[in-house]
Amino acid sequence: MQTYIIQVIGPTHYMDTEFLIDGKRRRAKLACEAVRQHLEEQGNSPKVILLTPESLVTFVAEDAETAATLLRDWRKLASSISKECTQRGWVEDGATVSVIQSTGQQKHNNYILSIDNHVDNIITHLTLELINTIPADSKIFYITTTGLNIYVIAALEAIRQCQLYHKLATLIEEKTTETELLFHPQVYPDTETPIQTTEYSTRVFFEFKKASANELFNSPQIRRQLHETLQDINREVNTVELCFNAVKYCIPLAIQHLVSNQIHTQTILDKLKQVLEIAEQQRNITVENKHVHVKRHRVVKNIAINILVAAALAHPLGRIKEITDKTEGKLEELAKTFKTVYDKLQMGINQRFLEREVEAILEKAKIQVGEEKLLEELSEGRGSKDKKRNFFAHAGFLKEYTLIKNTGEGITARYHPSRLDEIRNWLLNP
């Protein structure tokens, strides 16, 4: 399990401090360094990430033009701030300086920096960065007591979303990202400063939140420019929704016959990253009378997070798609496969529901080898008055739409090809 120590730094100077961790003294200017020393002594190899608001360009740029140049190139900005942090003795070489978006105003003796931005942008971009940086099955130590409140809270929310993402993505594999929050009181010279920890846990549920990438940006201009890529995201998200609903509402046959392509988490992540980067490249940075202005397109955080939920669910659903396809529609195999799936998802009632429907069909399926009939022909009683209701009430095995065949190796089921579009619409609008 890889360990990460994350800390936000602010526009201040940090003094040598005697930190106290588990009764042991650790001397450092930043708590992240004290924690790193402590963990390394225990045999760990933690990675330190300093979250640095872009407004700290005022630490390394002495004039407005230099500040604007660095703000246009975050790699150079991160490198400059990293050197400054090392020279000040805040961190050791090897710590990663990660620049994050800022908002508000920051003053330098020679110029003023004003950033017109929204906290939604800060959280969204940082969440995606953490997901791409920190893998599942990791341990995070987040130090909460430095930096401006807006960035500390934004980072906490981004860490929470990263943790939720990994929990959803590994629902079947049962991996998890653990997080501890670290606190210390105000630092005073020649005074021991204890660091306290508390577990930061999150719970996830097998749920899907509808999201349209068309609503990701407030700006009509950027929506028009990115229309094609946003539609690509929508198609991927719709595929995830279709597969999710098939699992949630216990319609396993739909996964095999309606989800034609494999579901890929990375495709959604890459597309989302692409549109966010394009929007970021279009931020407006100007210099006028020793005043640097930065203005960004507004990102709607809730839409971005819902897209990330879809990306996370794509991983277990993609695995479910793979094992469902291997059953080739054989009803007994389908029931066995989904018993495992529903056990992992703690949806035992779905498993019992499916087993009941499969058993009922197998009892009726007295047909010759090679013969295929509509389930309706093998059933007694009248036709369905409300087909959509009966579709969901019988695990998707609607007798008017389901073909049953004896292959000689078992009884298989499939949907009549002429009914697939109607079934797809039912699943997307249950």
N, C-alpha and C positions, 0 to 999 in steps of 0.2 A: 504494500500500500504506500503510494507516494504521498509525502506530506508537503503542504504549502502553508506558508506564513504570509498573511496579507495585511498591509497597513496603509492607511491613507496619510499622506503628509500635507502640511499646510504652510501658509506664508509666515513662518516663524523660525526661530533658531532653537535648536535642541541642545541641552546641556548634558554633561556627563552625569549619569545617574546610577545609583546603586539599586538595581531591581532585585526583588526577593521572590524567587520561584521555588515552591516546595521546600522552603527553609534554606535554600542555597542562594548566595549572593552572585549576581551577574552584573558586571559593569558595562554600560553601553549608553549611547545617546538616544537610541530608539528602542522601544520594547521588542520590536521584531528581531533585533540583533541579540538581545538577551535571551529570547525564546529560542533562537537558532542555536546559540551556544549550549543551552540546556538540552535541547533535543539531540544535538550532535554528541554530547557526552553520554547520552543514552543509546548511542549506536545508530541513530537515524540520520538521514541525509536530506534535510528539508530544503525546499526552494523558497526564497524570499521574493515576494512581489510587492513593490512599492507603487501604490496607485497615486499618480501625480496629476492633479488638475492642470489643464493646459495654461491656466492663468498664472502658474508658477514660472512661465516664461520670463516674468519680471525678475526672477533669480539670476537669469543667465543672459539677458539682453539689456544693454545699456541705453538703447535708443529705440524709437518707434519702428523704424525701418527694419532693424535687425529682428525685433519682436515679430513683426508681420512675416518676415521670411521664415522664421522658425515655426510659426503657427501654420504656415502652408506646408511644412514638411515635418511631420511628427517623428520620423526616424531621427532626424538631426536634433529635434527638440529633446527627445528621450535620451539621446547620447549626451547632449550638453548637460541635462539635469543629472544624469547618472554620474558624470565626472564631478559635478559640483557636490553631489551627495557623498561621494567617496572622499573628495578633498576635505570636506567638513567632518569626516569621520562618522557620518550617520550610519553607513552600512559598509560591509566588506565588499571587495570585488566579487562578482558573481551574482549579486542581487539584480533582479530584473526591474527596471523602471518602466512602468506601463502608463502612458499618458491617457487620461480620460477627459471627456468633454467638461467644460465649465459653463457657468452662467454668472451674470452680474458684472461688477466692476472691480478692477484691481489697479492700485496706483503705484507708480514708480516715480522716483525723484525727477526723471526726465520725460515721462510720458504717462498717459492713462490708457488702460485697456478696458474696453466695454464689450461684453459678449451677450448678444441677444439669443437666448437659447431656452429650452424647457427641460425640466427634470426628467420628463418622459424620454427625451433623447439620451440623456446621460445613462439612465437605467438600461434602456434597450441596447445601446452599443456595448456597454460593459457586460451585460448578461451574455450576449453572443460571444464576446471575447473570452469570458470565463469558461463557457461551454466548450469552446475550441481549444482552450489552454489546459483545463483541468479535466482529466478523464474520470470515468466512473471508478468506484473503489478507491477513492482518495480520501485524505484527511486534511481538513482546512482549519487553521487557527487564524481567526480574524480579530485583530486588535482594534478596539473601537474608540480609543480615547485620544486620538490625535486627528487633526484635520478639521475643516469646517463642517458643521453639522449636516449641511445639505449633501456633501459628498460621502460622509460616513453613513448616512441613512440610505443614500442611493446605492452605495456598495453593499450594504447589508441586504437590501432588496434584490440586487443582482446575484448575490451569493445564494439567497433563498431560491430564486428562480433556477439557478444552476443546479442546486441540490434536487429540486423538484424534477427538473429535466432528466437528470441521471436516474432518479428513482423510477420514473415512468419508462425510460428507455430500457431499464433492466428488470422490468416486472417479472419476466420469466426466469432470468438468470439469477435474480436475487442478489445483485451487487448493490452497493450503496455508497454515497458520499457522506462522510461524517463531518460535522462542523462543531467547533467550540469557539465561543466568544470569550475574548480576554479583555479585562478591565484593570486599570490602575488609577489611583487617585492623582491629584495634581502633584507635579514634581517640584520638590524644593531642594536647594543645595544642602549637601551633607546630611540628607535624610533618606533612610531606607524606603523604597517604594514597592509595596507588595503587588504582585500581579495575580489576580483571581480569574478563574475560568468557570464557565457554565456551558452545559451542552445546549446546542441549538438544533432542535430536531423539527422535521417537517413530515407531514403525512400526505400521502397521495391516494387518490381514488381512480378507479378505471372509468374516467369520464372524458368526454370530448366537448370542446367548446367551439362552436361555429365561428369561422373567421373568413373574411373576404379581404384578400390582399389589396383590392381596389380602394380600401379605406385606410391603408397603412400610412398615407401621407395626407396632411391637410391641404397641401397645395395642388390645385387642379393641373397646374403646369407640369409638375413632376409626375403626377399620375398619368398624364397623357404621354409624357416622354418614356415612361417605364411600362406602358400598357402591356406590351407583349410579354415581358418577364413576369409582371404581376399575374397575368393570365396563366403562365406556366406554373406559378406557385399555386394558384387556385385549383388547377387540374390535379396537382399532386395532393393537395389538401383534401379535395373531394374524394380521391381514391382512398385516402386514409379514413375519411368519414364513412365511406361505404363499407370498408372492411371492419371498422370499429362497430358500426351498427349491426353488422352481420354477427359479430361475436356477442355483443351486448344483448341483442334480442334473440339469440340462439337460432341463427339461420345459417348453419355452416355450409350448406350446399351453395349458397350465394358466393362465398369466398372463392370457390373453385370456378364457378361459371361466369361471374360478373367482374371479378378483379383479374383482368387479363394480364396485367404487368406486375412484376415484382415491385414491392414498395421499398423505396430507399430513403432512409433518414438523410443521408448526405446531400441528396439532390435538393431537398427543401432548404437545408442549412446553407448550401452554396448559393442558391437563388436569392435567399433572404439577405445573405451577406453582400451579394452583388448589388442589389437595389439600394441597400443602405450605404454602401461605399460610393455609388454613383451620386446619391443625394448629398453625401458628405463632401464629395469633390466639388459640388456646386455651392458650397458655403461661400459667402461674400466677405472678403477681408480687405478693408480699405484703411488708408492712413491719411489723416487730415489734421493739420495744426497740432502735431505731437499727440494725436488721439487715434488709437487703433480700434477699429470697429469690426466685430465678427458677427455675422448673422447666418442662421441655419434654417433649413426646411424643418417643420415640426413633424416628428414621428408620433403616431398614436400607439402608446405602449401596450395597451390592452390587446390591440390587434396583433402586434408583433409577438406578444407572449402567447396568444392563442395559436399562432402559426408555429411557434416553437413547441407547444404542446403536441401539435400534429406531427411535427418532426420527431419528437420523442416517442410518440406512440407508433410511429412508422417502424421502429425497430422490432418490438415484440410482435406487431401485426404482420410484419414481413416474414418473421419466423413462423407464425401461425399459418400464413399463406403457403409457405414451403411444405410444411408437414400435412396440410390439408390436401394439397395437390397430389401428394404421394398415396393418398387413399384411393385415388381414381374413382371416387364416388361410391366405393363399397360401403354399404351402410354400417356393417359391424365394425369396420376399421374406422369409419368416421366417428362412431360413438366412442370407441376406445381412445382415439386421438383427442377428442374434445373432453373426455374425462380428465386427461392430464392437463389440458389447457385450463379448464375451469377449476381444477384443484389449485393450480398456481395462482389464478386470479381470485381465488376464494369466492367463486360463484357456483357453489354446489347445487343450488336450486336449478340453474340452467342445465347442469349435467343430468339431473334426474328427469327433467322435462324432456331433454333430447332422447334419453334412453327409452322413455315411455313411448315416444312417437316412433322410434326405430323398431322397437319390439312389435308395435301394432302393425307396421308395414310388413315386417318379415312374416308375421302370421298370415297376412293376406296374400303374400306373393307366391301363390301356387301356380307358377307358369313354367313352360317348357324352356330348356336351355336354348339360348339365342333369341327367345321371344321377348318383346318389349311392348308394354302397354301403359296407358295412362292409369295413374293410381285410381282415378274415378271409376274405371272399368272393373277394378278389383274391390271396390267399396260398395257398401249398401247405403241406401238413403238418398235423399234429394241433393241437388247441387247447392253450392254455397250462395246464400242471399247476399252476404257481405264478404266478398272475396278477400279484400285487404285485411279485415279483422280475422278471418279464418287462416289467412297466410301466417300472421304472427301468432295465432293461437295454436298452430300445429307445427312449430319450429321450421316454418317455411315450406313444409311438405303439403302445399295446397293440391288437393286431389285433381282439380281440373288442369293444373299446369305441370305436374310432376310425372315424368316417365320412369317406369320401373322395368328393369331388365335382369334376366337370369343369364349371367355370363358363363356359367358352369363352374366358376371359381367363387361365386357369391352373388348376392343381389345388389345391384347398383341403382343409383337414382341420378337423374339430371332434369333440368328444366327444359320444357319445350322451347326451341329457339325463338319462336314467334312471341314469347312472353317475357323475354329478358329485359326489354326496355321498360315494360310496366313494373316488373319486380325491382329494377334499379330505382325507379322513381319512388316506389313504396319505401325502400330502404333509406333513401336520402330524405324522405319526408314521412317518417313513421307516424 
